[in-house]
Amino acid sequence: MTLQDAREYAPATERNREPILEVLLQVLPGSGTILEIASGTGEHAVFFAPRLRDCMWLPTDTNPQKRASIIAWTEHNVCNNIYPPLELDVREPVWPVEQGAVTQWLDTSPINAIVNINMIHISPWSACLGLMAGAGRILKAGGILYLYGPFKQGGEHTAPSNAAFDSSLRAQNPEWGIRNLDDVVAAASAQNLTLKQTYQMPANNLSVVFQRISAGISSQ
């Protein structure tokens, strides 16, 4: 199989990548490494990285087939500021970017932001908690955590289509489902991440931006 043959396609990527990029250009730091959690096919990585050319992009995924797709897309698009994808499970107490040889990559370009698109509603709540814990460990004060996806607000769905989507997710796996934004904010706050801003996005989604604060400083 050639690298090009390994490329996978997610139709939603072409629909949401421009609106997401518009927000990323406003909120991400101008340099350093952007760690993408649950990169999926790699289509977002190869679209964002060339447009954030002063940053390095570090994709990750737990699925070896997805990591092969990321490599294939990177080769196809000749992206020079994308690292090879890592296997990373957010629920692990220590992530690969905190260990050994990987940390050497980051000596000259530390992780200043973490991007996570469409994950926490198609994974157990423990994955959201793990994501927050990892962001709290890795990001320095001022670092950014960016989330994209559907959320409940005030415990209520924001659109009938989101309610239907939530039901379908829970039918597939009772541990999945659209998360209440207040719960996500509380989980972030426990890891010294304060809610900076939310952006309304197409298709009843949100961009949710957190910033790492110094330990001991209240986010209230």
KOLDREN-47750 format. One record per residue (C-alpha): x, y, z; residue in three letters; residue number from 1. Coordinates in steps of 0.02 Angstrom, whole numbers, plus 32768, in hexadecimal, padded with zeros to 4 digits. Layout:
// KOLDREN-47750
<rec c1="X" c2="Y" c3="Z" fipa="ALA" rotor="NUM"/>
...
***
This chain:
// KOLDREN-47750
<rec c1="8000" c2="8000" c3="8000" fipa="MET" rotor="1"/>
<rec c1="8044" c2="80AC" c3="7FD4" fipa="THR" rotor="2"/>
<rec c1="8039" c2="8140" c3="804A" fipa="LEU" rotor="3"/>
<rec c1="7FBA" c2="8190" c3="7FD7" fipa="GLN" rotor="4"/>
<rec c1="7F4E" c2="80F4" c3="7FE3" fipa="ASP" rotor="5"/>
<rec c1="7F48" c2="8107" c3="80A1" fipa="ALA" rotor="6"/>
<rec c1="7EF3" c2="81B0" c3="809A" fipa="ARG" rotor="7"/>
<rec c1="7E47" c2="81B2" c3="80EB" fipa="GLU" rotor="8"/>
<rec c1="7DC0" c2="8235" c3="80D5" fipa="TYR" rotor="9"/>
<rec c1="7D49" c2="8283" c3="8152" fipa="ALA" rotor="10"/>
<rec c1="7CC4" c2="82EA" c3="80F6" fipa="PRO" rotor="11"/>
<rec c1="7CA7" c2="835D" c3="818C" fipa="ALA" rotor="12"/>
<rec c1="7D5B" c2="8398" c3="8183" fipa="THR" rotor="13"/>
<rec c1="7D41" c2="83FA" c3="80E3" fipa="GLU" rotor="14"/>
<rec c1="7CA6" c2="844A" c3="812C" fipa="ARG" rotor="15"/>
<rec c1="7CF1" c2="8482" c3="81D1" fipa="ASN" rotor="16"/>
<rec c1="7DA9" c2="84A2" c3="81AE" fipa="ARG" rotor="17"/>
<rec c1="7D97" c2="8556" c3="8172" fipa="GLU" rotor="18"/>
<rec c1="7D2D" c2="8590" c3="8206" fipa="PRO" rotor="19"/>
<rec c1="7DA1" c2="8536" c3="8280" fipa="ILE" rotor="20"/>
<rec c1="7E3B" c2="8582" c3="8230" fipa="LEU" rotor="21"/>
<rec c1="7DEE" c2="862F" c3="8241" fipa="GLU" rotor="22"/>
<rec c1="7DE5" c2="8616" c3="82FE" fipa="VAL" rotor="23"/>
<rec c1="7E8E" c2="85C1" c3="830C" fipa="LEU" rotor="24"/>
<rec c1="7EE2" c2="8656" c3="82B8" fipa="LEU" rotor="25"/>
<rec c1="7E97" c2="86C4" c3="8340" fipa="GLN" rotor="26"/>
<rec c1="7EBD" c2="865A" c3="83D9" fipa="VAL" rotor="27"/>
<rec c1="7F5A" c2="85F2" c3="83BB" fipa="LEU" rotor="28"/>
<rec c1="8007" c2="8632" c3="83E6" fipa="PRO" rotor="29"/>
<rec c1="8073" c2="866B" c3="8357" fipa="GLY" rotor="30"/>
<rec c1="80FD" c2="85ED" c3="8374" fipa="SER" rotor="31"/>
<rec c1="8124" c2="8548" c3="83CB" fipa="GLY" rotor="32"/>
<rec c1="80D5" c2="849E" c3="83B3" fipa="THR" rotor="33"/>
<rec c1="801A" c2="8480" c3="83A3" fipa="ILE" rotor="34"/>
<rec c1="7FED" c2="83D4" c3="83E7" fipa="LEU" rotor="35"/>
<rec c1="7F53" c2="838C" c3="8391" fipa="GLU" rotor="36"/>
<rec c1="7EF8" c2="8306" c3="83F4" fipa="ILE" rotor="37"/>
<rec c1="7E91" c2="8285" c3="8393" fipa="ALA" rotor="38"/>
<rec c1="7EC8" c2="82C2" c3="82E7" fipa="SER" rotor="39"/>
<rec c1="7E60" c2="8240" c3="828A" fipa="GLY" rotor="40"/>
<rec c1="7E80" c2="823B" c3="81CF" fipa="THR" rotor="41"/>
<rec c1="7F03" c2="82C6" c3="81D3" fipa="GLY" rotor="42"/>
<rec c1="7EA1" c2="8338" c3="815F" fipa="GLU" rotor="43"/>
<rec c1="7E95" c2="83C1" c3="81E1" fipa="HIS" rotor="44"/>
<rec c1="7F50" c2="83B6" c3="8204" fipa="ALA" rotor="45"/>
<rec c1="7F84" c2="83CE" c3="814F" fipa="VAL" rotor="46"/>
<rec c1="7F09" c2="845D" c3="813A" fipa="PHE" rotor="47"/>
<rec c1="7F36" c2="84BC" c3="81D8" fipa="PHE" rotor="48"/>
<rec c1="7FF3" c2="84A3" c3="81E1" fipa="ALA" rotor="49"/>
<rec c1="8023" c2="84FF" c3="8140" fipa="PRO" rotor="50"/>
<rec c1="7FB6" c2="8591" c3="8177" fipa="ARG" rotor="51"/>
<rec c1="800C" c2="8596" c3="8221" fipa="LEU" rotor="52"/>
<rec c1="80B7" c2="858F" c3="81D4" fipa="ARG" rotor="53"/>
<rec c1="8115" c2="85D8" c3="8269" fipa="ASP" rotor="54"/>
<rec c1="80D8" c2="8548" c3="82D5" fipa="CYS" rotor="55"/>
<rec c1="80FA" c2="848E" c3="82D4" fipa="MET" rotor="56"/>
<rec c1="8063" c2="8419" c3="82D1" fipa="TRP" rotor="57"/>
<rec c1="806A" c2="8375" c3="8331" fipa="LEU" rotor="58"/>
<rec c1="7FDB" c2="82FE" c3="8305" fipa="PRO" rotor="59"/>
<rec c1="7FA9" c2="8269" c3="8371" fipa="THR" rotor="60"/>
<rec c1="7F2B" c2="81DB" c3="836C" fipa="ASP" rotor="61"/>
<rec c1="7F10" c2="8136" c3="83C4" fipa="THR" rotor="62"/>
<rec c1="7EDF" c2="80DD" c3="8323" fipa="ASN" rotor="63"/>
<rec c1="7F71" c2="809C" c3="82B7" fipa="PRO" rotor="64"/>
<rec c1="7F06" c2="80A9" c3="821A" fipa="GLN" rotor="65"/>
<rec c1="7EE7" c2="8161" c3="823D" fipa="LYS" rotor="66"/>
<rec c1="7FA0" c2="817E" c3="825D" fipa="ARG" rotor="67"/>
<rec c1="7FC6" c2="812F" c3="81B4" fipa="ALA" rotor="68"/>
<rec c1="7F48" c2="81A5" c3="8165" fipa="SER" rotor="69"/>
<rec c1="7F9B" c2="823A" c3="81BA" fipa="ILE" rotor="70"/>
<rec c1="8044" c2="8206" c3="8173" fipa="ILE" rotor="71"/>
<rec c1="7FF8" c2="81EE" c3="80C7" fipa="ALA" rotor="72"/>
<rec c1="7FA5" c2="8299" c3="80C7" fipa="TRP" rotor="73"/>
<rec c1="8046" c2="82EA" c3="8105" fipa="THR" rotor="74"/>
<rec c1="80AA" c2="829A" c3="807A" fipa="GLU" rotor="75"/>
<rec c1="8027" c2="82C6" c3="7FF7" fipa="HIS" rotor="76"/>
<rec c1="801F" c2="837D" c3="802D" fipa="ASN" rotor="77"/>
<rec c1="80DA" c2="8390" c3="8050" fipa="VAL" rotor="78"/>
<rec c1="80C1" c2="83E3" c3="80F8" fipa="CYS" rotor="79"/>
<rec c1="8168" c2="8412" c3="8142" fipa="ASN" rotor="80"/>
<rec c1="812A" c2="844C" c3="81EC" fipa="ASN" rotor="81"/>
<rec c1="80CF" c2="83AD" c3="8220" fipa="ILE" rotor="82"/>
<rec c1="8122" c2="832D" c3="8291" fipa="TYR" rotor="83"/>
<rec c1="8103" c2="8273" c3="8276" fipa="PRO" rotor="84"/>
<rec c1="8064" c2="823E" c3="82D1" fipa="PRO" rotor="85"/>
<rec c1="806F" c2="81F5" c3="837F" fipa="LEU" rotor="86"/>
<rec c1="8005" c2="8171" c3="83D3" fipa="GLU" rotor="87"/>
<rec c1="7FB7" c2="81CD" c3="8466" fipa="LEU" rotor="88"/>
<rec c1="7F28" c2="819B" c3="84D9" fipa="ASP" rotor="89"/>
<rec c1="7EF2" c2="8231" c3="8541" fipa="VAL" rotor="90"/>
<rec c1="7EBF" c2="81BE" c3="85D1" fipa="ARG" rotor="91"/>
<rec c1="7F73" c2="818A" c3="85F0" fipa="GLU" rotor="92"/>
<rec c1="7FC2" c2="81DE" c3="8688" fipa="PRO" rotor="93"/>
<rec c1="805D" c2="820D" c3="8624" fipa="VAL" rotor="94"/>
<rec c1="8053" c2="823B" c3="856B" fipa="TRP" rotor="95"/>
<rec c1="80DD" c2="8213" c3="84ED" fipa="PRO" rotor="96"/>
<rec c1="8103" c2="82CD" c3="84DB" fipa="VAL" rotor="97"/>
<rec c1="813A" c2="82CA" c3="8590" fipa="GLU" rotor="98"/>
<rec c1="81B5" c2="823C" c3="8576" fipa="GLN" rotor="99"/>
<rec c1="825E" c2="8211" c3="852E" fipa="GLY" rotor="100"/>
<rec c1="8288" c2="8232" c3="8479" fipa="ALA" rotor="101"/>
<rec c1="81E9" c2="8292" c3="8455" fipa="VAL" rotor="102"/>
<rec c1="8216" c2="831A" c3="84D1" fipa="THR" rotor="103"/>
<rec c1="82B5" c2="8339" c3="846D" fipa="GLN" rotor="104"/>
<rec c1="824B" c2="836B" c3="83D6" fipa="TRP" rotor="105"/>
<rec c1="81FB" c2="83EF" c3="8441" fipa="LEU" rotor="106"/>
<rec c1="8297" c2="843D" c3="848E" fipa="ASP" rotor="107"/>
<rec c1="829C" c2="84C7" c3="840C" fipa="THR" rotor="108"/>
<rec c1="81E0" c2="84D0" c3="83EE" fipa="SER" rotor="109"/>
<rec c1="817F" c2="84AB" c3="848E" fipa="PRO" rotor="110"/>
<rec c1="80C6" c2="8482" c3="848F" fipa="ILE" rotor="111"/>
<rec c1="806A" c2="8527" c3="84A1" fipa="ASN" rotor="112"/>
<rec c1="7FBD" c2="84EB" c3="8470" fipa="ALA" rotor="113"/>
<rec c1="7F52" c2="844E" c3="8465" fipa="ILE" rotor="114"/>
<rec c1="7EC9" c2="8439" c3="83E1" fipa="VAL" rotor="115"/>
<rec c1="7E40" c2="83B6" c3="83F1" fipa="ASN" rotor="116"/>
<rec c1="7DB7" c2="83AB" c3="836E" fipa="ILE" rotor="117"/>
<rec c1="7D1C" c2="833E" c3="837C" fipa="ASN" rotor="118"/>
<rec c1="7D5A" c2="82C5" c3="8401" fipa="MET" rotor="119"/>
<rec c1="7D0A" c2="82D9" c3="84AA" fipa="ILE" rotor="120"/>
<rec c1="7C5A" c2="82AC" c3="8470" fipa="HIS" rotor="121"/>
<rec c1="7C93" c2="820A" c3="841D" fipa="ILE" rotor="122"/>
<rec c1="7CFB" c2="81CC" c3="84AE" fipa="SER" rotor="123"/>
<rec c1="7CDC" c2="81A7" c3="8566" fipa="PRO" rotor="124"/>
<rec c1="7CD8" c2="8236" c3="85E2" fipa="TRP" rotor="125"/>
<rec c1="7D7E" c2="81F3" c3="8622" fipa="SER" rotor="126"/>
<rec c1="7DCC" c2="822D" c3="857E" fipa="ALA" rotor="127"/>
<rec c1="7D95" c2="82E0" c3="859F" fipa="CYS" rotor="128"/>
<rec c1="7DDC" c2="82D6" c3="864F" fipa="LEU" rotor="129"/>
<rec c1="7E7E" c2="828E" c3="860A" fipa="GLY" rotor="130"/>
<rec c1="7E89" c2="8318" c3="8588" fipa="LEU" rotor="131"/>
<rec c1="7E77" c2="839D" c3="860F" fipa="MET" rotor="132"/>
<rec c1="7EF5" c2="8348" c3="8680" fipa="ALA" rotor="133"/>
<rec c1="7F75" c2="833C" c3="85F3" fipa="GLY" rotor="134"/>
<rec c1="7F59" c2="83F1" c3="85C0" fipa="ALA" rotor="135"/>
<rec c1="7F70" c2="8425" c3="8674" fipa="GLY" rotor="136"/>
<rec c1="8016" c2="83C8" c3="867D" fipa="ARG" rotor="137"/>
<rec c1="805D" c2="83FA" c3="85D5" fipa="ILE" rotor="138"/>
<rec c1="8027" c2="84AC" c3="85B4" fipa="LEU" rotor="139"/>
<rec c1="8085" c2="853A" c3="8606" fipa="LYS" rotor="140"/>
<rec c1="802A" c2="85D4" c3="8647" fipa="ALA" rotor="141"/>
<rec c1="7FD6" c2="8629" c3="85B3" fipa="GLY" rotor="142"/>
<rec c1="7FCD" c2="8589" c3="854C" fipa="GLY" rotor="143"/>
<rec c1="7F2D" c2="8569" c3="84E9" fipa="ILE" rotor="144"/>
<rec c1="7EB8" c2="84D3" c3="84E3" fipa="LEU" rotor="145"/>
<rec c1="7E3F" c2="84DA" c3="8451" fipa="TYR" rotor="146"/>
<rec c1="7DA6" c2="8468" c3="8445" fipa="LEU" rotor="147"/>
<rec c1="7D2B" c2="845B" c3="83B5" fipa="TYR" rotor="148"/>
<rec c1="7C88" c2="83FC" c3="83AE" fipa="GLY" rotor="149"/>
<rec c1="7BD3" c2="83F9" c3="83E9" fipa="PRO" rotor="150"/>
<rec c1="7BAC" c2="8426" c3="849E" fipa="PHE" rotor="151"/>
<rec c1="7B15" c2="8436" c3="850D" fipa="LYS" rotor="152"/>
<rec c1="7B03" c2="84E1" c3="855D" fipa="GLN" rotor="153"/>
<rec c1="7AAE" c2="84F1" c3="8604" fipa="GLY" rotor="154"/>
<rec c1="7A8E" c2="8437" c3="85FB" fipa="GLY" rotor="155"/>
<rec c1="7A24" c2="844A" c3="855D" fipa="GLU" rotor="156"/>
<rec c1="7A45" c2="8420" c3="84A8" fipa="HIS" rotor="157"/>
<rec c1="7A59" c2="84B8" c3="8439" fipa="THR" rotor="158"/>
<rec c1="79FB" c2="846E" c3="83A5" fipa="ALA" rotor="159"/>
<rec c1="7988" c2="83DA" c3="837F" fipa="PRO" rotor="160"/>
<rec c1="7A0E" c2="8393" c3="830C" fipa="SER" rotor="161"/>
<rec c1="7A88" c2="838E" c3="839D" fipa="ASN" rotor="162"/>
<rec c1="7A08" c2="8333" c3="8409" fipa="ALA" rotor="163"/>
<rec c1="79F0" c2="82B1" c3="8381" fipa="ALA" rotor="164"/>
<rec c1="7AAC" c2="82A0" c3="836B" fipa="PHE" rotor="165"/>
<rec c1="7AC1" c2="8289" c3="8427" fipa="ASP" rotor="166"/>
<rec c1="7A40" c2="81FD" c3="8427" fipa="SER" rotor="167"/>
<rec c1="7A97" c2="81A5" c3="8398" fipa="SER" rotor="168"/>
<rec c1="7B40" c2="81B1" c3="83F0" fipa="LEU" rotor="169"/>
<rec c1="7AFA" c2="8169" c3="8492" fipa="ARG" rotor="170"/>
<rec c1="7AA8" c2="80DC" c3="8431" fipa="ALA" rotor="171"/>
<rec c1="7B52" c2="80AE" c3="83EB" fipa="GLN" rotor="172"/>
<rec c1="7BA9" c2="80BA" c3="8494" fipa="ASN" rotor="173"/>
<rec c1="7B57" c2="80F2" c3="8537" fipa="PRO" rotor="174"/>
<rec c1="7BFB" c2="8143" c3="856C" fipa="GLU" rotor="175"/>
<rec c1="7BF5" c2="81BA" c3="84D7" fipa="TRP" rotor="176"/>
<rec c1="7B8B" c2="8255" c3="84C4" fipa="GLY" rotor="177"/>
<rec c1="7B8B" c2="8311" c3="84B0" fipa="ILE" rotor="178"/>
<rec c1="7BD7" c2="835E" c3="854B" fipa="ARG" rotor="179"/>
<rec c1="7B90" c2="83EB" c3="85B4" fipa="ASN" rotor="180"/>
<rec c1="7C04" c2="8480" c3="859F" fipa="LEU" rotor="181"/>
<rec c1="7BF8" c2="84A9" c3="8658" fipa="ASP" rotor="182"/>
<rec c1="7C3D" c2="83FC" c3="8683" fipa="ASP" rotor="183"/>
<rec c1="7CCC" c2="8411" c3="8608" fipa="VAL" rotor="184"/>
<rec c1="7CF5" c2="84BD" c3="864F" fipa="VAL" rotor="185"/>
<rec c1="7CF6" c2="8474" c3="8700" fipa="ALA" rotor="186"/>
<rec c1="7D6B" c2="83E7" c3="86CB" fipa="ALA" rotor="187"/>
<rec c1="7DDE" c2="8466" c3="867B" fipa="ALA" rotor="188"/>
<rec c1="7DDC" c2="84D8" c3="8712" fipa="SER" rotor="189"/>
<rec c1="7E15" c2="8447" c3="8780" fipa="ALA" rotor="190"/>
<rec c1="7EB4" c2="8442" c3="8715" fipa="GLN" rotor="191"/>
<rec c1="7ED6" c2="84FE" c3="871B" fipa="ASN" rotor="192"/>
<rec c1="7E87" c2="851D" c3="8671" fipa="LEU" rotor="193"/>
<rec c1="7E11" c2="85B1" c3="8669" fipa="THR" rotor="194"/>
<rec c1="7D8B" c2="85CD" c3="85E5" fipa="LEU" rotor="195"/>
<rec c1="7DC7" c2="865B" c3="8576" fipa="LYS" rotor="196"/>
<rec c1="7D42" c2="8663" c3="84EF" fipa="GLN" rotor="197"/>
<rec c1="7CC0" c2="8601" c3="848E" fipa="THR" rotor="198"/>
<rec c1="7C98" c2="8619" c3="83D7" fipa="TYR" rotor="199"/>
<rec c1="7BF7" c2="85E7" c3="8380" fipa="GLN" rotor="200"/>
<rec c1="7C22" c2="8579" c3="82EC" fipa="MET" rotor="201"/>
<rec c1="7BC1" c2="8531" c3="8258" fipa="PRO" rotor="202"/>
<rec c1="7B51" c2="8498" c3="826E" fipa="ALA" rotor="203"/>
<rec c1="7B2C" c2="84C0" c3="8326" fipa="ASN" rotor="204"/>
<rec c1="7BDE" c2="84A4" c3="8360" fipa="ASN" rotor="205"/>
<rec c1="7C4C" c2="850C" c3="83D1" fipa="LEU" rotor="206"/>
<rec c1="7D02" c2="853A" c3="83D9" fipa="SER" rotor="207"/>
<rec c1="7D33" c2="853C" c3="8491" fipa="VAL" rotor="208"/>
<rec c1="7DD7" c2="858D" c3="84C2" fipa="VAL" rotor="209"/>
<rec c1="7E2D" c2="8571" c3="8569" fipa="PHE" rotor="210"/>
<rec c1="7ECC" c2="85C0" c3="85A9" fipa="GLN" rotor="211"/>
<rec c1="7F45" c2="8577" c3="8627" fipa="ARG" rotor="212"/>
<rec c1="7F57" c2="85E2" c3="86C1" fipa="ILE" rotor="213"/>
<rec c1="7FDD" c2="85D9" c3="8746" fipa="SER" rotor="214"/>
<rec c1="7FBC" c2="855A" c3="87CD" fipa="ALA" rotor="215"/>
<rec c1="7F6C" c2="85A9" c3="8864" fipa="GLY" rotor="216"/>
<rec c1="7F16" c2="8634" c3="8803" fipa="ILE" rotor="217"/>
<rec c1="7E5A" c2="8625" c3="8809" fipa="SER" rotor="218"/>
<rec c1="7DFE" c2="8623" c3="8763" fipa="SER" rotor="219"/>
<rec c1="7D60" c2="8664" c3="87B4" fipa="GLN" rotor="220"/>
***
